[in-house]
């Protein structure tokens, strides 16, 4: 039964865990930060090549740019246009606009987009276009009325009406009025079907998609049919069922509102072709390129900081992990250390130097420092002066070892300078006092415990998965804090004490 005085503490633990887990899941689901280190995401490099023949006058070229949509996020955009002014315009339909005062002959302009395959849905719904009411000449008006009456009676909503129209236009043995409309549309029925739907007060427009296939060159856009029913919309492919007849390859909607894809003023014979390559890119790169720009209250992203501060936080955020390891080994296992959290700082130095170099360097510095400290104790110095002398001695020891390592060609020895000199000085002082009071055996126990704890902390702090979680999920700080608080209430036996009480078990 839970005691009443423990209720506030348990509530605090529950709140910390809930906040931490909620922040972790929010960052994973909303921003797609993966839980596992080393995951990759697919990025498409798509290049649009615009070609035209300029007439010698001023030229304005407007190319529709893709926008964020379900399944895809635009990471970066760039253009190559020697001699042209280039502007990315986001008013209405996003587009790239090239301008020049005078151009003659064949011209080539390039637009490039880095597109990330993403499961998140960050796109805003596109509003339906304005309805158009075309006036068809006879006999096409009568034929359209016939096919529309047939499809309307066998449909229930705007989407089913579209499927019925597509089914009739793609029939293998169509009646005469369908053959007439096929000839009227010149083999491209998307625009005609959109006009028919507009005639029945159904918002619809022709949109254009780009099939993404690795290594493809000089590809053109595929016309599709987009139909609205209220605020919802669906995209239909122009086959009999209105389904994706290019389902073997992912596709991105390049133009989503029915506007012209390419508009060129002052030139002729214009066209646009697309090339693309697919690559697997580290999730860290896509996070830095994409999520650092998404600023809101719940996006606590270290990637939004300058690179120098990011590097500093990458180290600082590992300290709670090392502190948790110290708590586990001291509270549950019963390992004795020289100083409470000195092993964490030593483990941090091991991360900078590598484990082998760090162990050898730490042992040499402490051994020489203890020898010097034993001499200083005979001088009967005051505490402040003695500690200052130890600090200066440690700096001198590290400097001498670094120079000797360099002259001997042992470049690994230069990493010894990463050790925290003040912490090493206090460690030497504490071990020296312990030697005088408790003897060399206790020094070896606490020194060995400190090194063992530092090795375990180093293993946790240097693990790529742990580093990934602590750097990318701020909620992990709340989880670690909750675990430390729970460890703080442990009042049972430590593992090291089981040997002491083994005789009681044998008697029973």
N, C-alpha and C positions, 0 to 999 in steps of 0.2 A: 504494500500500500504506500502511495506516495505521501510523504509528510507535507504538511501545509507550508512549512518554511522553504521547501524545495521547489514549490510551484513557480515563483518568479524566475529562479535559475533555469528551470526546464523550459519556461516560456521564452527566455532569452535565447537559449540554444535553438529552439524551434524557429524563432524569428530569424536568427542568423542563417540557419540552414535554408529556410524558405527564400530569403533574399538572395543568397548565393546561388542556389539551384535555379531560381527564376531568372537571374541575370545570365547564367550560363546557357539555359535553354533559349532565352530570348535572342542572345547573340548567335546561337547556332541556327535557329529556325528563321529568324528575320534577316540576318546578315550572312548566313551560310558559312560561318566560320567552322571548319571541321573539327571534330574531337580528336582525330588521329593525326599524328605528325606525318608529313611526307605525302599527303594527299595532293592530287593534281586536279586541275580543271581544264576544260577544253576552251581554247581561245582561237577564234577565226580571224585571220588577217585578210580582209576583203578590200580589193582595189578596184575602183571604177575608173575606166579610161574613156574620156569624152573626146570624140573626134568630130571635126567639122571643117568646112572651107570658108575662111573669112573673105569678105568682099572688099576689104580695104578701108572700111569705116569703123566706127566704134562698135564694140562687141560686148554684149552682156549674156552670160551663160548662167542659167539657174538649174541646179541639180538637186532633186529631193534627197535628203539624208535620212537614214534609218533612225528611228527613235526607240527608246526602251519599251519592251513588250514582254508578255509572258514567255519565259524561257530564255530571254536574251537581255543582256545589259551592255550598253556601249561604254567601253573603257576609255578609248582615246580616238581622236580624229585629227587628221592632218591632210595637207594638200600640196601638190607640186605644180606650180604655175609660173614659169619664168616670164617676167615682164607683165604679168597680170596681177591685179589686186584681188585678194581672196578674203571673203568674209563669211563667217558661219552665222546665219540668221535663224533665230528660234521663234520668231513671231508666226503664229499659225502653224503651217506645216514646216518642220525644220528643213533647211536647204543650204547648200553651198553656192555662193554667187561669185563668179569671176567677172571682172570688168577690165577693159583696156580702151584707150582712146582710138587706137588705129591698129589693125591687124590685117594681113593679107596672106592667102595661101592656106595650105593644110595646117591645122593647129591640133595639138594634143594637150589635154589637161588631165590631171590625176587627182583623185580623192581616195583616201585610205582610212579605214575604220578598223579598230581592234574590238571584236565582239566576243563577249564572254557568255558561254552557255551557263545559264543560271536557273535554278529551280524557283527562285523567289519571284513574286509578282509585284513589281514596283511601278508598273505602267498605269497611267490614268486612263479610264475608259474613253474611247473616242466617241464624240457625239455624232448622231446621224447627219448625213448631208441634207441639203435642201432638195426637195422633190422637183423633178423636171417632168414636164408634160409635152413630149414631142408630138408632132402632127405627122402621122405616117400617110403616105399616098396610097391610093388603091392600086392593086388588090391586096397590098400588104396589111392595110388596116383591118380588112375582113378576116384575113388569115390569123392575125394576132388576136382578134376577138374570139375566134374559134378555139385556138389553143389555150387561151386564158380561161374561157368558160369550162373547158374540159378539166384543166388543172385545179381550178378554184373549187369545184364541187367535190373533189377527192382529197382536199387538204383541210387542215384544222387551224393552222397559224401561218405566220409569215415564213417560217423555216420549212415547214412541210410543203407550202406552196412553191417555194424555190426548188425543192427536190422534185416535185412533180413536173415543173417546167424543164428542168435539166434532163429528167428521164425521157421526156418527149423529144427534146432536141437531139438526144444521143441515141434514139431508137435505131435499131439495125434495119428495119424496114418501115420507114416513116411514111405517113400519108402525104398526099400532094401538098396540102397547105404548109406542112413542116418543111418539105423540100423547097418550097417557095421562100420561106423565111431563112433557110440556110443560105440560099443564094443571095438573099438581101443582106445578110450579115457578112458575106465574103469569107465564110469559114471561121469567123471570130464571133461567136454568139454571146460573149459575156456582156458587151455593151448593149446589145439588143434586149437581153433578158433583164438587165438593170433598168432599161427604159420601160419594159413591160411591167415590172414590179412597181416602178414609180407611178405608172398609170393607175395602179390599183391602190395608191396611197401607202405603199410599202417602201420605206427608205432602203436604198440599195445603191451600190457604186462598184465600179471596177477597181480593184487594188492589184498591186504587183508584188510578187514574192521572188526571192532569190534562193534557189536550191543550193545548199552548202555541201560541196563534195571536194575532198582534199585533192589539190593539184589541178583543178579544172581551170581552163583559160578561155577567154573570149565568150563568156556565157551571157545570155540575155535573161531578162526578167520574164516570169510566167504570169499571165493575167489570171486573176481569180475574181470571185464574186463575193462581196461582203454585204450581208443583209442584216438589218436591225429589226428587233421586235421589242419595242419599248427602249429600255436602257441596255439591253443585252444585244450582242451581235455575234454572228457566226460567219466563218469564211468557208466558201464552197469551191471545190475544184470542178472543173468543167468536164467531168465524166458522167456516166449515166447515174451513178449513185450520189454524186456530189461529194465523194470522198477523196482522200489524198492519193492521187495516182503516181506520186513520186515519194511514197512513204519510206523508201529505202534510204533517203537522205533527209537530214533536217533542213528546214526552210525558215527564212526570216522574211517578214513583211517589210519590204523596202519602202513602199508607199501605201499608206493606210486610209486615205481620205478620197481617193478618186481624182486627185489632181495630176496634171502632166508630170511625168518623171523628169523629163529634160525639156527645157525651154531656152532656145537660143535666138537672140536678136542680133541682126547684122551679119548673119552667116547662113550657109545652106549646107545640105547634105550632112546633117548632124546625126550622131548615134552614140550610144554608150554601151560598153562591154565590160564584163566583170571577170576578175580572176581572184582566186582564193587559195589559201593554204591553211591547214589545220595543225595545231601544235598543242602539246600538253604542257601546261605551265604550272609552276608551284603555286599552291593556294596562297602562300605568303605574298607573292607578287600581285596576284589579283586583289588581295585584301588591301595592299598598300595603294594600288592604282584606283580602287573603286570605293572602299568603305571609308577611307580617310576624308573624303569629301562629303560624306553623309553625316551632317552635324545635327543631332537632336539630343534631347535630354537623356535618353536611354542608351545612346551609343558612346560608351566610355572607351574610346579607341585610342590606345597608345600610339597607333600609326598616324594619328592626326598631329602629333608633336613633331618638332624638327628632328632630324636624324641623330644629332648629337644627344638630345635628351632621350630618344628611344633607346640608344645604346646604353645609357646610364640606367634606365628603368629595367632593361633586360636583365641587369645584374641585381638591382635592388629587389625586384619582385621574386627572386629566388631565395631571399633570406628567410621568409616565413616557412619555406619547405625545410631548410636546414634547422630552424628552431623547432619545428615539429619533430624531426628526427631526434634532436637532443632530448625533447620531452619524453618521447617513447623510450629511449635507451636509459634515461636516468630514472624515470618514474616506474616503468613496467619491468625493465631488465635489471636496473640497479647498478649500472656502470658509473664509477666515480671518475670525475674529470677535474682538471686543474682550471678552475674558473667555470662559470655556468655556461656561457655562450662563446667562450673562446674557440671551441671546436668549429663553430659555424664560420668564424672569420678565417680560421685555418683552411677549412674546406673551400671557402671562397678563393683563397690563394691557390689551392690545388686546381681549381677550375681554370685559373689563369696560367699556371705553370705546367700542368699535367701531373698525374698522381705520382709517378715514379720520381720525377725531378723534385716535386714538392716534399715527399717524405725524406729524401736524402738531404735536401737543403734545410728542412726544419730540424732534423736530427743534428746536423753539423752546427748550425747556428746556436741551438739551445745548449749543446754539449760545450762548445767553446765559451758561450756566455756564462754557463754555470761555473766554469773554471775561473773566469775573470771575476765573477760575483763573489766567489769564495775568497779571493784575494782582497776585494774591496771591503768585505766584512771585517777583516783584521785591522782596517784603518779607522774603525769606529766613526764613520761618517754619519752625518744627519740623514734622515730618510730622503728628503728632497734631493740633496746632493748625490746620494747613492743611486737613486733612480735615474737622475740625469746622467750620471756616469755610465750606467748600464745602457741607457738609450744611445749615447754616443758610441759606446763599445759595439752595440749591435749594428749601428750604421757602418762603423769601420769594418766589422766582420763581413757584412754583406758586400761592401765595396771591394774588400780584398779578394773574396771568393769570386766575385764577378770578373775582376781583372785577371785572376789566375785562370779562370775558365776560358776567357777569351784568348789568352796567350797560348793555352794548350789546345785550342781549337774545339773546345767543348761548348758549343753555342747554347746548349740546353741550360748550362749553368748560369747564363745571363738572366734567366727567368726568375732567379731567386730574389731579384729586386721587387717583385710583386708582393712579397710578404709584408703584412702590416707590422711595421717596425715597433710602434708603440705597444701593440699587443704582445709581440715577442718579448719586449723588455719586461712587461709586467708578468709574463709567464715565467721568465727566468727568475724574477724577484720572488714570485710565489713559490716556485720549486725550491729555490735556495732556502727560504724560510722553512718550508716543509721538511727539507732535508735536516735542518738543524733541530727541528722540534720532534719529528716523527721518524726520521731515519731514511736511508736510501730505498728501502723496500716500498714505503708509501709513495715516494717520488716515482718509482717505476710503475706502481699500480695506477696512480692518477695520470702520469704522463702517457702510459700505454692506453688507458681508457680515453684520454683526450684524442690520441691519434686514431684509435679505433672508431670513435664517434665521428671524427672528422672524415674518415674514409667512408663511412656509411652516408654521412651528409653529402659528401662529394658525389657518391654514386647516385643519390636522388637528385641533387641539383644539376648534375651534368647529363641526366637522362634527356634525350631529345623530346620525348613525349611530355615529360614534366615541364620542361622549358616552354614547350608550345602551349600547354594549358595555362601556365601562370602568366605568360606574356599576353595571350589573346583573350583570356576570360578573367575579367576583374572579379567576377563572382567567386572565383576560387579563393580569394583572400577571406571572404566571409566563411566559407566552408572550413578552411584551415583554422581560422579563429575559433569556430565552434568546436572543432576536434580538440584544440588545445584546452579550451575551457572544460570539456568533458574529462580530459586526462587530469586536469587539476583537482578533480573530486575523487580520484582513485585512492582508496585507503587500504587496499589489499596487500598481499605478499608480492614481493618482487621475485623475478626468476632467480636472481642470485642468492636469495634467501632460502630457496628450497633445500639446498644442501645442509643448511644450518638446522632445519627442522625435520631432516630425514629420519632422525632417531625416534621421533614421536610416531612416525608412520610405521616403523619397524616394531615398536612396542604394541601397537594396535593389531 
